[in-house]
């Protein structure tokens, strides 16, 4: 399972726990319901800023997306045990963190450019 799918499933779970519909979420985000559905299903790439917007609507912390355990895992499992049970889980986390690192580097470069222009 791709990390985008896992993030989408976790967001869906958080949304349903709040009793929010996809229509409600889309309205809060000023996008169409179909665009929101594509984000939640992983068909559309989730930008970090969009993820933050979604989590704000859900009143959830970003850790609630990334610390979600696979459905069959028990809460007593350590990280090492989870990775042993779900070998692709580490790969998914590694890919996600790499993409987030790249986006942070990009955003920092934009900030630096703005400082040079204003400075």
LOLO-677629 format. One record per atom (N, C-alpha, C, O): residue number from 1; atom name; x, y, z. Coordinates in steps of 0.05 Angstrom, whole numbers. Example, Ala and Ser with C-alpha at 12.3 -4.5 7.8 and 13.67 -1.06 7.14 Angstrom:
// LOLO-677629
num=1 atomo=N c1=264 c2=-114 c3=156
num=1 atomo=CA c1=246 c2=-90 c3=156
num=1 atomo=C c1=264 c2=-66 c3=156
num=1 atomo=O c1=285 c2=-66 c3=169
num=2 atomo=N c1=257 c2=-45 c3=142
num=2 atomo=CA c1=273 c2=-21 c3=143
num=2 atomo=C c1=258 c2=1 c3=157
num=2 atomo=O c1=268 c2=23 c3=161
***
This chain:
// LOLO-677629
num=1 atomo=N c1=17 c2=-24 c3=0
num=1 atomo=CA c1=0 c2=0 c3=0
num=1 atomo=C c1=18 c2=25 c3=0
num=1 atomo=O c1=37 c2=27 c3=16
num=2 atomo=N c1=12 c2=44 c3=-18
num=2 atomo=CA c1=27 c2=69 c3=-19
num=2 atomo=C c1=22 c2=86 c3=5
num=2 atomo=O c1=1 c2=85 c3=18
num=3 atomo=N c1=42 c2=103 c3=12
num=3 atomo=CA c1=38 c2=120 c3=36
num=3 atomo=C c1=15 c2=139 c3=32
num=3 atomo=O c1=1 c2=146 c3=51
num=4 atomo=N c1=10 c2=148 c3=7
num=4 atomo=CA c1=-12 c2=166 c3=1
num=4 atomo=C c1=-39 c2=153 c3=8
num=4 atomo=O c1=-57 c2=166 c3=18
num=5 atomo=N c1=-40 c2=127 c3=2
num=5 atomo=CA c1=-65 c2=112 c3=8
num=5 atomo=C c1=-69 c2=110 c3=39
num=5 atomo=O c1=-91 c2=113 c3=49
num=6 atomo=N c1=-47 c2=105 c3=53
num=6 atomo=CA c1=-48 c2=103 c3=82
num=6 atomo=C c1=-56 c2=130 c3=95
num=6 atomo=O c1=-72 c2=130 c3=113
num=7 atomo=N c1=-45 c2=152 c3=84
num=7 atomo=CA c1=-52 c2=178 c3=95
num=7 atomo=C c1=-81 c2=183 c3=90
num=7 atomo=O c1=-96 c2=193 c3=107
num=8 atomo=N c1=-90 c2=177 c3=65
num=8 atomo=CA c1=-118 c2=182 c3=58
num=8 atomo=C c1=-137 c2=165 c3=76
num=8 atomo=O c1=-158 c2=175 c3=84
num=9 atomo=N c1=-130 c2=140 c3=81
num=9 atomo=CA c1=-146 c2=123 c3=98
num=9 atomo=C c1=-148 c2=135 c3=127
num=9 atomo=O c1=-169 c2=134 c3=139
num=10 atomo=N c1=-125 c2=145 c3=136
num=10 atomo=CA c1=-125 c2=156 c3=163
num=10 atomo=C c1=-141 c2=181 c3=165
num=10 atomo=O c1=-156 c2=186 c3=184
num=11 atomo=N c1=-139 c2=198 c3=144
num=11 atomo=CA c1=-155 c2=222 c3=143
num=11 atomo=C c1=-185 c2=215 c3=142
num=11 atomo=O c1=-201 c2=228 c3=156
num=12 atomo=N c1=-191 c2=196 c3=126
num=12 atomo=CA c1=-219 c2=187 c3=125
num=12 atomo=C c1=-229 c2=178 c3=152
num=12 atomo=O c1=-252 c2=184 c3=160
num=13 atomo=N c1=-213 c2=162 c3=166
num=13 atomo=CA c1=-220 c2=152 c3=192
num=13 atomo=C c1=-224 c2=176 c3=212
num=13 atomo=O c1=-244 c2=175 c3=227
num=14 atomo=N c1=-207 c2=195 c3=211
num=14 atomo=CA c1=-210 c2=219 c3=229
num=14 atomo=C c1=-235 c2=234 c3=222
num=14 atomo=O c1=-250 c2=243 c3=239
num=15 atomo=N c1=-240 c2=237 c3=195
num=15 atomo=CA c1=-264 c2=252 c3=186
num=15 atomo=C c1=-289 c2=238 c3=195
num=15 atomo=O c1=-308 c2=251 c3=206
num=16 atomo=N c1=-290 c2=212 c3=191
num=16 atomo=CA c1=-314 c2=197 c3=199
num=16 atomo=C c1=-318 c2=197 c3=229
num=16 atomo=O c1=-341 c2=197 c3=239
num=17 atomo=N c1=-296 c2=196 c3=244
num=17 atomo=CA c1=-298 c2=197 c3=274
num=17 atomo=C c1=-310 c2=224 c3=283
num=17 atomo=O c1=-324 c2=224 c3=303
num=18 atomo=N c1=-306 c2=245 c3=268
num=18 atomo=CA c1=-318 c2=271 c3=274
num=18 atomo=C c1=-346 c2=273 c3=264
num=18 atomo=O c1=-361 c2=291 c3=271
num=19 atomo=N c1=-354 c2=254 c3=246
num=19 atomo=CA c1=-381 c2=256 c3=235
num=19 atomo=C c1=-383 c2=275 c3=212
num=19 atomo=O c1=-405 c2=284 c3=205
num=20 atomo=N c1=-360 c2=282 c3=200
num=20 atomo=CA c1=-360 c2=301 c3=178
num=20 atomo=C c1=-363 c2=286 c3=151
num=20 atomo=O c1=-353 c2=264 c3=148
num=21 atomo=N c1=-377 c2=299 c3=133
num=21 atomo=CA c1=-380 c2=287 c3=106
num=21 atomo=C c1=-358 c2=298 c3=88
num=21 atomo=O c1=-344 c2=317 c3=95
num=22 atomo=N c1=-354 c2=285 c3=66
num=22 atomo=CA c1=-335 c2=295 c3=46
num=22 atomo=C c1=-344 c2=323 c3=36
num=22 atomo=O c1=-327 c2=340 c3=31
num=23 atomo=N c1=-370 c2=326 c3=33
num=23 atomo=CA c1=-380 c2=352 c3=24
num=23 atomo=C c1=-372 c2=374 c3=44
num=23 atomo=O c1=-364 c2=396 c3=36
num=24 atomo=N c1=-375 c2=369 c3=70
num=24 atomo=CA c1=-368 c2=388 c3=90
num=24 atomo=C c1=-339 c2=395 c3=89
num=24 atomo=O c1=-331 c2=419 c3=90
num=25 atomo=N c1=-322 c2=375 c3=87
num=25 atomo=CA c1=-293 c2=379 c3=86
num=25 atomo=C c1=-286 c2=396 c3=61
num=25 atomo=O c1=-270 c2=414 c3=63
num=26 atomo=N c1=-298 c2=389 c3=38
num=26 atomo=CA c1=-292 c2=403 c3=14
num=26 atomo=C c1=-300 c2=433 c3=17
num=26 atomo=O c1=-286 c2=451 c3=8
num=27 atomo=N c1=-323 c2=438 c3=29
num=27 atomo=CA c1=-332 c2=465 c3=33
num=27 atomo=C c1=-313 c2=481 c3=50
num=27 atomo=O c1=-306 c2=504 c3=45
num=28 atomo=N c1=-303 c2=468 c3=72
num=28 atomo=CA c1=-284 c2=481 c3=90
num=28 atomo=C c1=-258 c2=487 c3=76
num=28 atomo=O c1=-244 c2=507 c3=82
num=29 atomo=N c1=-251 c2=471 c3=56
num=29 atomo=CA c1=-225 c2=474 c3=42
num=29 atomo=C c1=-228 c2=490 c3=16
num=29 atomo=O c1=-209 c2=495 c3=2
num=30 atomo=N c1=-253 c2=497 c3=10
num=30 atomo=CA c1=-259 c2=513 c3=-14
num=30 atomo=C c1=-251 c2=497 c3=-39
num=30 atomo=O c1=-239 c2=509 c3=-58
num=31 atomo=N c1=-257 c2=471 c3=-40
num=31 atomo=CA c1=-253 c2=455 c3=-63
num=31 atomo=C c1=-278 c2=439 c3=-68
num=31 atomo=O c1=-296 c2=438 c3=-52
num=32 atomo=N c1=-279 c2=425 c3=-91
num=32 atomo=CA c1=-302 c2=409 c3=-97
num=32 atomo=C c1=-301 c2=383 c3=-81
num=32 atomo=O c1=-280 c2=374 c3=-72
num=33 atomo=N c1=-324 c2=370 c3=-77
num=33 atomo=CA c1=-325 c2=345 c3=-63
num=33 atomo=C c1=-309 c2=324 c3=-78
num=33 atomo=O c1=-296 c2=307 c3=-65
num=34 atomo=N c1=-310 c2=324 c3=-105
num=34 atomo=CA c1=-295 c2=304 c3=-120
num=34 atomo=C c1=-265 c2=308 c3=-117
num=34 atomo=O c1=-250 c2=289 c3=-115
num=35 atomo=N c1=-256 c2=333 c3=-115
num=35 atomo=CA c1=-227 c2=338 c3=-110
num=35 atomo=C c1=-219 c2=329 c3=-82
num=35 atomo=O c1=-198 c2=317 c3=-79
num=36 atomo=N c1=-237 c2=333 c3=-63
num=36 atomo=CA c1=-231 c2=323 c3=-36
num=36 atomo=C c1=-230 c2=293 c3=-36
num=36 atomo=O c1=-212 c2=281 c3=-23
num=37 atomo=N c1=-249 c2=280 c3=-49
num=37 atomo=CA c1=-249 c2=251 c3=-50
num=37 atomo=C c1=-223 c2=240 c3=-62
num=37 atomo=O c1=-213 c2=220 c3=-54
num=38 atomo=N c1=-213 c2=254 c3=-83
num=38 atomo=CA c1=-188 c2=245 c3=-95
num=38 atomo=C c1=-164 c2=248 c3=-76
num=38 atomo=O c1=-146 c2=231 c3=-76
num=39 atomo=N c1=-165 c2=268 c3=-59
num=39 atomo=CA c1=-144 c2=271 c3=-39
num=39 atomo=C c1=-145 c2=249 c3=-19
num=39 atomo=O c1=-125 c2=236 c3=-12
num=40 atomo=N c1=-169 c2=243 c3=-9
num=40 atomo=CA c1=-173 c2=223 c3=11
num=40 atomo=C c1=-167 c2=195 c3=0
num=40 atomo=O c1=-158 c2=178 c3=15
num=41 atomo=N c1=-172 c2=190 c3=-25
num=41 atomo=CA c1=-167 c2=164 c3=-37
num=41 atomo=C c1=-139 c2=160 c3=-46
num=41 atomo=O c1=-131 c2=138 c3=-54
num=42 atomo=N c1=-123 c2=182 c3=-46
num=42 atomo=CA c1=-96 c2=180 c3=-55
num=42 atomo=C c1=-92 c2=183 c3=-85
num=42 atomo=O c1=-70 c2=180 c3=-96
num=43 atomo=N c1=-114 c2=189 c3=-100
num=43 atomo=CA c1=-113 c2=193 c3=-129
num=43 atomo=C c1=-99 c2=219 c3=-136
num=43 atomo=O c1=-87 c2=222 c3=-157
num=44 atomo=N c1=-101 c2=239 c3=-118
num=44 atomo=CA c1=-87 c2=264 c3=-121
num=44 atomo=C c1=-66 c2=267 c3=-99
num=44 atomo=O c1=-71 c2=261 c3=-76
num=45 atomo=N c1=-42 c2=275 c3=-107
num=45 atomo=CA c1=-21 c2=278 c3=-87
num=45 atomo=C c1=-28 c2=299 c3=-66
num=45 atomo=O c1=-40 c2=320 c3=-72
num=46 atomo=N c1=-22 c2=293 c3=-42
num=46 atomo=CA c1=-28 c2=310 c3=-19
num=46 atomo=C c1=-4 c2=328 c3=-14
num=46 atomo=O c1=17 c2=319 c3=-5
num=47 atomo=N c1=-8 c2=354 c3=-18
num=47 atomo=CA c1=13 c2=373 c3=-11
num=47 atomo=C c1=13 c2=377 c3=19
num=47 atomo=O c1=-8 c2=373 c3=32
num=48 atomo=N c1=35 c2=384 c3=30
num=48 atomo=CA c1=38 c2=388 c3=59
num=48 atomo=C c1=18 c2=410 c3=68
num=48 atomo=O c1=6 c2=406 c3=89
num=49 atomo=N c1=17 c2=432 c3=54
num=49 atomo=CA c1=-1 c2=453 c3=63
num=49 atomo=C c1=-30 c2=444 c3=62
num=49 atomo=O c1=-46 c2=453 c3=79
num=50 atomo=N c1=-38 c2=428 c3=43
num=50 atomo=CA c1=-66 c2=418 c3=42
num=50 atomo=C c1=-70 c2=399 c3=65
num=50 atomo=O c1=-92 c2=399 c3=78
num=51 atomo=N c1=-51 c2=382 c3=71
num=51 atomo=CA c1=-53 c2=364 c3=94
num=51 atomo=C c1=-57 c2=380 c3=120
num=51 atomo=O c1=-74 c2=372 c3=137
num=52 atomo=N c1=-42 c2=401 c3=123
num=52 atomo=CA c1=-45 c2=418 c3=147
num=52 atomo=C c1=-73 c2=430 c3=148
num=52 atomo=O c1=-85 c2=431 c3=170
num=53 atomo=N c1=-83 c2=439 c3=125
num=53 atomo=CA c1=-110 c2=451 c3=124
num=53 atomo=C c1=-131 c2=430 c3=133
num=53 atomo=O c1=-149 c2=436 c3=149
num=54 atomo=N c1=-128 c2=406 c3=123
num=54 atomo=CA c1=-147 c2=384 c3=129
num=54 atomo=C c1=-146 c2=378 c3=159
num=54 atomo=O c1=-166 c2=375 c3=172
num=55 atomo=N c1=-122 c2=376 c3=170
num=55 atomo=CA c1=-118 c2=370 c3=198
num=55 atomo=C c1=-130 c2=393 c3=215
num=55 atomo=O c1=-140 c2=388 c3=237
num=56 atomo=N c1=-128 c2=418 c3=206
num=56 atomo=CA c1=-139 c2=440 c3=221
num=56 atomo=C c1=-170 c2=437 c3=222
num=56 atomo=O c1=-182 c2=442 c3=243
num=57 atomo=N c1=-182 c2=430 c3=200
num=57 atomo=CA c1=-211 c2=426 c3=199
num=57 atomo=C c1=-219 c2=404 c3=218
num=57 atomo=O c1=-239 c2=405 c3=232
num=58 atomo=N c1=-203 c2=383 c3=218
num=58 atomo=CA c1=-209 c2=359 c3=235
num=58 atomo=C c1=-200 c2=364 c3=264
num=58 atomo=O c1=-205 c2=346 c3=281
num=59 atomo=N c1=-187 c2=386 c3=269
num=59 atomo=CA c1=-176 c2=392 c3=296
num=59 atomo=C c1=-158 c2=369 c3=305
num=59 atomo=O c1=-161 c2=359 c3=328
num=60 atomo=N c1=-141 c2=361 c3=287
num=60 atomo=CA c1=-123 c2=338 c3=292
num=60 atomo=C c1=-94 c2=347 c3=289
num=60 atomo=O c1=-88 c2=365 c3=274
num=61 atomo=N c1=-76 c2=333 c3=302
num=61 atomo=CA c1=-48 c2=338 c3=301
num=61 atomo=C c1=-36 c2=321 c3=278
num=61 atomo=O c1=-47 c2=299 c3=273
num=62 atomo=N c1=-15 c2=330 c3=266
num=62 atomo=CA c1=-3 c2=315 c3=244
num=62 atomo=C c1=7 c2=288 c3=253
num=62 atomo=O c1=7 c2=269 c3=238
num=63 atomo=N c1=13 c2=285 c3=279
num=63 atomo=CA c1=22 c2=259 c3=289
num=63 atomo=C c1=-1 c2=239 c3=288
num=63 atomo=O c1=4 c2=215 c3=287
num=64 atomo=N c1=-26 c2=248 c3=288
num=64 atomo=CA c1=-48 c2=230 c3=287
num=64 atomo=C c1=-50 c2=216 c3=260
num=64 atomo=O c1=-62 c2=194 c3=258
num=65 atomo=N c1=-38 c2=227 c3=240
num=65 atomo=CA c1=-37 c2=215 c3=214
num=65 atomo=C c1=-14 c2=195 c3=212
num=65 atomo=O c1=-17 c2=173 c3=201
num=66 atomo=N c1=9 c2=202 c3=223
num=66 atomo=CA c1=32 c2=186 c3=219
num=66 atomo=C c1=37 c2=165 c3=241
num=66 atomo=O c1=53 c2=147 c3=238
num=67 atomo=N c1=23 c2=168 c3=263
num=67 atomo=CA c1=26 c2=147 c3=284
num=67 atomo=C c1=3 c2=127 c3=283
num=67 atomo=O c1=1 c2=110 c3=301
num=68 atomo=N c1=-14 c2=129 c3=263
num=68 atomo=CA c1=-36 c2=110 c3=261
num=68 atomo=C c1=-24 c2=82 c3=256
num=68 atomo=O c1=-7 c2=79 c3=239
num=69 atomo=N c1=-34 c2=63 c3=270
num=69 atomo=CA c1=-25 c2=36 c3=267
num=69 atomo=C c1=-41 c2=22 c3=246
num=69 atomo=O c1=-65 c2=27 c3=243
num=70 atomo=N c1=-29 c2=4 c3=231
num=70 atomo=CA c1=-44 c2=-12 c3=213
num=70 atomo=C c1=-67 c2=-26 c3=228
num=70 atomo=O c1=-63 c2=-33 c3=251
num=71 atomo=N c1=-90 c2=-31 c3=215
num=71 atomo=CA c1=-113 c2=-42 c3=229
num=71 atomo=C c1=-108 c2=-67 c3=245
num=71 atomo=O c1=-120 c2=-71 c3=266
num=72 atomo=N c1=-91 c2=-85 c3=236
num=72 atomo=CA c1=-87 c2=-110 c3=250
num=72 atomo=C c1=-66 c2=-109 c3=272
num=72 atomo=O c1=-63 c2=-128 c3=287
num=73 atomo=N c1=-52 c2=-86 c3=275
num=73 atomo=CA c1=-31 c2=-84 c3=295
num=73 atomo=C c1=-43 c2=-79 c3=322
num=73 atomo=O c1=-63 c2=-65 c3=325
num=74 atomo=N c1=-30 c2=-90 c3=342
num=74 atomo=CA c1=-38 c2=-85 c3=369
num=74 atomo=C c1=-24 c2=-60 c3=380
num=74 atomo=O c1=-3 c2=-53 c3=370
num=75 atomo=N c1=-35 c2=-47 c3=400
num=75 atomo=CA c1=-24 c2=-23 c3=411
num=75 atomo=C c1=2 c2=-29 c3=427
num=75 atomo=O c1=17 c2=-10 c3=432
num=76 atomo=N c1=6 c2=-53 c3=434
num=76 atomo=CA c1=30 c2=-60 c3=450
num=76 atomo=C c1=55 c2=-64 c3=432
num=76 atomo=O c1=77 c2=-66 c3=443
num=77 atomo=N c1=52 c2=-65 c3=406
num=77 atomo=CA c1=74 c2=-69 c3=389
num=77 atomo=C c1=94 c2=-46 c3=389
num=77 atomo=O c1=85 c2=-23 c3=390
num=78 atomo=N c1=119 c2=-52 c3=390
num=78 atomo=CA c1=139 c2=-30 c3=387
num=78 atomo=C c1=143 c2=-24 c3=358
num=78 atomo=O c1=133 c2=-38 c3=341
num=79 atomo=N c1=157 c2=-2 c3=353
num=79 atomo=CA c1=162 c2=6 c3=325
num=79 atomo=C c1=177 c2=-16 c3=310
num=79 atomo=O c1=170 c2=-23 c3=287
num=80 atomo=N c1=196 c2=-28 c3=323
num=80 atomo=CA c1=212 c2=-50 c3=310
num=80 atomo=C c1=193 c2=-73 c3=303
num=80 atomo=O c1=196 c2=-85 c3=282
num=81 atomo=N c1=175 c2=-80 c3=321
num=81 atomo=CA c1=156 c2=-102 c3=316
num=81 atomo=C c1=137 c2=-95 c3=293
num=81 atomo=O c1=131 c2=-112 c3=277
num=82 atomo=N c1=128 c2=-70 c3=292
num=82 atomo=CA c1=111 c2=-62 c3=270
num=82 atomo=C c1=125 c2=-64 c3=243
num=82 atomo=O c1=114 c2=-74 c3=224
num=83 atomo=N c1=151 c2=-55 c3=243
num=83 atomo=CA c1=166 c2=-57 c3=218
num=83 atomo=C c1=171 c2=-86 c3=210
num=83 atomo=O c1=172 c2=-92 c3=186
num=84 atomo=N c1=175 c2=-103 c3=230
num=84 atomo=CA c1=179 c2=-131 c3=224
num=84 atomo=C c1=153 c2=-144 c3=213
num=84 atomo=O c1=154 c2=-160 c3=195
num=85 atomo=N c1=131 c2=-136 c3=225
num=85 atomo=CA c1=105 c2=-147 c3=216
num=85 atomo=C c1=96 c2=-136 c3=190
num=85 atomo=O c1=84 c2=-149 c3=173
num=86 atomo=N c1=102 c2=-110 c3=186
num=86 atomo=CA c1=94 c2=-96 c3=161
num=86 atomo=C c1=119 c2=-85 c3=148
num=86 atomo=O c1=124 c2=-61 c3=152
num=87 atomo=N c1=135 c2=-101 c3=134
num=87 atomo=CA c1=160 c2=-91 c3=124
num=87 atomo=C c1=158 c2=-67 c3=105
num=87 atomo=O c1=176 c2=-51 c3=104
num=88 atomo=N c1=136 c2=-64 c3=91
num=88 atomo=CA c1=133 c2=-41 c3=74
num=88 atomo=C c1=126 c2=-16 c3=89
num=88 atomo=O c1=128 c2=6 c3=78
num=89 atomo=N c1=119 c2=-18 c3=115
num=89 atomo=CA c1=112 c2=5 c3=131
num=89 atomo=C c1=136 c2=23 c3=134
num=89 atomo=O c1=134 c2=48 c3=132
num=90 atomo=N c1=159 c2=12 c3=140
num=90 atomo=CA c1=184 c2=29 c3=142
num=90 atomo=C c1=189 c2=43 c3=116
num=90 atomo=O c1=197 c2=66 c3=116
num=91 atomo=N c1=187 c2=29 c3=94
num=91 atomo=CA c1=191 c2=41 c3=68
num=91 atomo=C c1=172 c2=64 c3=63
num=91 atomo=O c1=180 c2=85 c3=52
num=92 atomo=N c1=147 c2=60 c3=71
num=92 atomo=CA c1=127 c2=81 c3=67
num=92 atomo=C c1=134 c2=106 c3=84
num=92 atomo=O c1=134 c2=128 c3=73
num=93 atomo=N c1=141 c2=101 c3=109
num=93 atomo=CA c1=149 c2=124 c3=126
num=93 atomo=C c1=174 c2=137 c3=115
num=93 atomo=O c1=176 c2=162 c3=114
num=94 atomo=N c1=194 c2=121 c3=106
num=94 atomo=CA c1=218 c2=133 c3=95
num=94 atomo=C c1=213 c2=150 c3=70
num=94 atomo=O c1=224 c2=172 c3=67
num=95 atomo=N c1=195 c2=140 c3=53
num=95 atomo=CA c1=188 c2=155 c3=29
num=95 atomo=C c1=174 c2=181 c3=36
num=95 atomo=O c1=180 c2=202 c3=25
num=96 atomo=N c1=156 c2=179 c3=55
num=96 atomo=CA c1=141 c2=203 c3=63
num=96 atomo=C c1=160 c2=224 c3=75
num=96 atomo=O c1=158 c2=248 c3=69
num=97 atomo=N c1=177 c2=215 c3=93
num=97 atomo=CA c1=196 c2=234 c3=106
num=97 atomo=C c1=215 c2=246 c3=86
num=97 atomo=O c1=222 c2=269 c3=88
num=98 atomo=N c1=223 c2=230 c3=66
num=98 atomo=CA c1=241 c2=241 c3=45
num=98 atomo=C c1=227 c2=262 c3=29
num=98 atomo=O c1=238 c2=283 c3=23
num=99 atomo=N c1=202 c2=258 c3=22
num=99 atomo=CA c1=186 c2=278 c3=7
num=99 atomo=C c1=182 c2=303 c3=24
num=99 atomo=O c1=184 c2=325 c3=13
num=100 atomo=N c1=176 c2=299 c3=49
num=100 atomo=CA c1=172 c2=322 c3=67
num=100 atomo=C c1=198 c2=337 c3=70
num=100 atomo=O c1=198 c2=362 c3=71
num=101 atomo=N c1=220 c2=324 c3=72
num=101 atomo=CA c1=246 c2=337 c3=74
num=101 atomo=C c1=252 c2=353 c3=49
num=101 atomo=O c1=260 c2=376 c3=51
num=102 atomo=N c1=246 c2=342 c3=26
num=102 atomo=CA c1=250 c2=356 c3=1
num=102 atomo=C c1=232 c2=381 c3=-1
num=102 atomo=O c1=241 c2=402 c3=-10
num=103 atomo=N c1=208 c2=378 c3=8
num=103 atomo=CA c1=190 c2=401 c3=8
num=103 atomo=C c1=199 c2=423 c3=27
num=103 atomo=O c1=197 c2=447 c3=21
num=104 atomo=N c1=209 c2=415 c3=50
num=104 atomo=CA c1=219 c2=434 c3=70
num=104 atomo=C c1=243 c2=449 c3=58
num=104 atomo=O c1=245 c2=473 c3=61
num=105 atomo=N c1=261 c2=435 c3=45
num=105 atomo=CA c1=284 c2=447 c3=33
num=105 atomo=C c1=275 c2=468 c3=11
num=105 atomo=O c1=285 c2=490 c3=10
num=106 atomo=N c1=255 c2=460 c3=-5
num=106 atomo=CA c1=245 c2=477 c3=-25
num=106 atomo=C c1=232 c2=502 c3=-12
num=106 atomo=O c1=237 c2=525 c3=-21
num=107 atomo=N c1=216 c2=498 c3=8
num=107 atomo=CA c1=203 c2=521 c3=22
num=107 atomo=C c1=223 c2=540 c3=34
num=107 atomo=O c1=220 c2=564 c3=34
num=108 atomo=N c1=244 c2=528 c3=46
num=108 atomo=CA c1=265 c2=545 c3=58
num=108 atomo=C c1=279 c2=562 c3=36
num=108 atomo=O c1=285 c2=585 c3=41
num=109 atomo=N c1=283 c2=550 c3=13
num=109 atomo=CA c1=296 c2=565 c3=-9
num=109 atomo=C c1=278 c2=588 c3=-18
num=109 atomo=O c1=288 c2=610 c3=-24
num=110 atomo=N c1=252 c2=584 c3=-18
num=110 atomo=CA c1=233 c2=605 c3=-25
num=110 atomo=C c1=235 c2=628 c3=-4
num=110 atomo=O c1=235 c2=651 c3=-12
num=111 atomo=N c1=235 c2=621 c3=21
num=111 atomo=CA c1=237 c2=641 c3=42
num=111 atomo=C c1=263 c2=656 c3=39
num=111 atomo=O c1=264 c2=681 c3=42
num=112 atomo=N c1=285 c2=642 c3=34
num=112 atomo=CA c1=311 c2=656 c3=31
num=112 atomo=C c1=310 c2=675 c3=7
num=112 atomo=O c1=321 c2=697 c3=9
num=113 atomo=N c1=298 c2=667 c3=-15
num=113 atomo=CA c1=296 c2=684 c3=-38
num=113 atomo=C c1=280 c2=709 c3=-31
num=113 atomo=O c1=288 c2=731 c3=-40
num=114 atomo=N c1=258 c2=706 c3=-16
num=114 atomo=CA c1=242 c2=729 c3=-8
num=114 atomo=C c1=258 c2=748 c3=10
num=114 atomo=O c1=255 c2=772 c3=8
num=115 atomo=N c1=274 c2=737 c3=27
num=115 atomo=CA c1=290 c2=753 c3=45
num=115 atomo=C c1=311 c2=769 c3=29
num=115 atomo=O c1=317 c2=792 c3=36
num=116 atomo=N c1=323 c2=757 c3=9
num=116 atomo=CA c1=343 c2=770 c3=-8
num=116 atomo=C c1=329 c2=793 c3=-24
num=116 atomo=O c1=340 c2=815 c3=-26
num=117 atomo=N c1=306 c2=787 c3=-35
num=117 atomo=CA c1=291 c2=807 c3=-50
num=117 atomo=C c1=284 c2=831 c3=-33
num=117 atomo=O c1=286 c2=854 c3=-41
num=118 atomo=N c1=275 c2=826 c3=-8
num=118 atomo=CA c1=266 c2=847 c3=10
num=118 atomo=C c1=289 c2=861 c3=24
num=118 atomo=O c1=287 c2=884 c3=32
num=119 atomo=N c1=311 c2=846 c3=27
num=119 atomo=CA c1=333 c2=854 c3=44
num=119 atomo=C c1=350 c2=876 c3=33
num=119 atomo=O c1=369 c2=884 c3=46
***
